[in-house]
Amino acid sequence: MDVAFVLVAVLAAFYFILLRPVINQQKKQRQDISSLEIGDEVLTTGGFYATVVEINTYEDRPMEILLEVAPDVVLRATTLSIAEISRRAAEIGDAAYDGTDEDDGGEDASSAGESDDEDRSSSARAG
C-alpha cells in the first residue's frame, strides 16, 4: 500500500513540477502566434528583435513569417523562431503618436564619445 502511495506521489510531483509548466508555456506560445499581426515587434529564439512584415499560411508546409530586422533587411522564418511578442502593433503606433521613444536614453552618443576621448587625452598628458 505504501509503495502505491509513493508511486502516485512521485507521478503527481513529476506532473506539477515538470510537465505542467511546459504545457502552459506551449499553450501561451500557440495563443501568441495565433494573435500575431503585421507590425508586431517580436523577439526571435536567436535573440533578434524584428518587426512582422508579412504572414503567409500554406496547406502543405508550416506558416511562414517575414521579419524585418533592419531597414530593407527581411528574414523568412517559421513560427517556431518566435520566442515572444515584445510589443503589439497598436502599442508601437501609440508610442509614435505620443511622440515618445522608449529606447531614447536622453544622451547623445556622439557627445558622450567625445567627452571620453577628451578625458583619455588629458590623462595621457598628465601621466
N, C-alpha and C positions, 0 to 999 in steps of 0.2 A: 504493500500500500504506500509506503514511504517513497519507494522508487518511482512510482507513477506520479506522485505529487511533485517530486523534484524534477522529473522529466517535463511535466506540464509547466512548472515554474520557469525552467530554462527556456522552453519554447516561447513562452509569453515574453520573457525578457528579451530574447532574440528578436521577436517581432517589434516590440516597442522601442528598443534601442537602435536596431539596425535597419529593419525593413520599413517601418512607418515613415521616418524622415525622408528616405529616398523616394518612396511612393508619393509623398506630399510635394517634394521638390519637382518630380517629373510632372505631376498634375499642374503645378504652378507654371512650369515652362510651356506645357501644351496650351494653357489658357493665354499666356503672354503671346505665343506665336499666333494663335487664332485671332487675337485682337490687334496684331501688328498692322500699322498703317504706313502709307508713304509719308515721309517726313519725320518719322520717329528716329530718335538717336538711340543706337544700340551699342552694347559692349559685346565684342566677339569673344569666343573662347581663346583666341590668340592674344587678347589684351588690347585690341584696337577699338577706338570709338569711331563709329561710322553712322551715316545717315541713310535710311532706306530710300532708295530712288525708285525701285520697281519691284513688284511681287508677281512672279509667274507660277501658275499651277499647271501641272500636267497630269494626265491619266496614267502614263506608263513610266514615270520617274518621279523622284522627290520634288517638292516645291523648291523653287529657285528664287533667291532674293538678290537684287543688285544693290550693293552698298557703296556709297561714295565716301572715301576716306580722306580725300583732299580734293580741291577743285580740279575737275576733269580727270580724276583717278577713280575708276569704278571697278569694284571687285564683284565677281559672281560667287555666291555662296548658297549653301543649303541651310535649312532651319536648325540643323544640329550645331552650326557655328555660332548661333546667337546664345550668349550666356544670360543676358538680361536686357531689358529695355531701360535705358538710363533716363531719357526724357521723352515724353509724348510730343507729337507734332503741335498739339494745342498749347502745351506749355512753352515750346520754343517760340511759337507765334506770339504768345502773351508777353514774353520777355522782350521780343523785338518791338512790340507795340509800346511797352512801357519805357523803352529806351535804356533799359538796364542791361548790363553784360555781367553774367555771373563769374566769368573767368578773369575779368579785369582786376588786377591786384592793386591798381591805383598808382603804380610806379612805372615810369617809362624805362624800359630795359636798356635803351641806348645811354641814357644819362647815368644809370647805375653802373654800367660797364666803364664809362669814362671816369667816374669817381674812383673806382677800384684801380684803374691804370694810374691815376694821379697819385694815389696812396702808395702804390708799389714803387713808382719812380722817386718819390720823395724819401721813402725809407731806404732805397738803394743808395741815394746820395749821402744820407746820414751815416750809413754803415760802412 
